[in-house]
Amino acid sequence: MQQGGGSETEVTWEDQQNINKFGRLNNRFHELEDEIKIAKETNDNLEDASNELILTDEEVVRFQIGEVFAHVPKDEVESRIEQVKEVTTQKLEKLEEEKESVVAQMAELKKILYAKFNDSINLEED
């Protein structure tokens, strides 16, 4: 393989595996960023719904279950919203932990690949 600097570096099977793993981790990183964004938006929407529920004077409110709105007592809706918020918060924490793990693995692979290929390989986002 001819490099920009004129020197030749052989790409071994192990190197190719590391490059492929880095690509998969990079894809997962972007998927996690999207999932985290959605989870944060969901948490914000649930918080807004909870605040609106506090302000209402009605004892029975419309609550969406699937594609249908049902009349549900206010107390039950408050507890359901809290349950969903807890689940979403836990999911968000797991996604953040996985993202940190992926970033650490990518950093390790970058170090290995840049040590061997120097400027001949670009692993940075443009």
Secondary structure, DSSP 8 states (H G I E B T S, - for coil): -B-TTS-B----HHHHHHHHHHHHHHHHHHHHHHHHHHHHHHHHHHHHHHHHHHH---SEEEEEETTEEEEEEHHHHHHHHHHHHHHHHHHHHHHHHHHHHHHHHHHHHHHHHHHHHGGG---S--
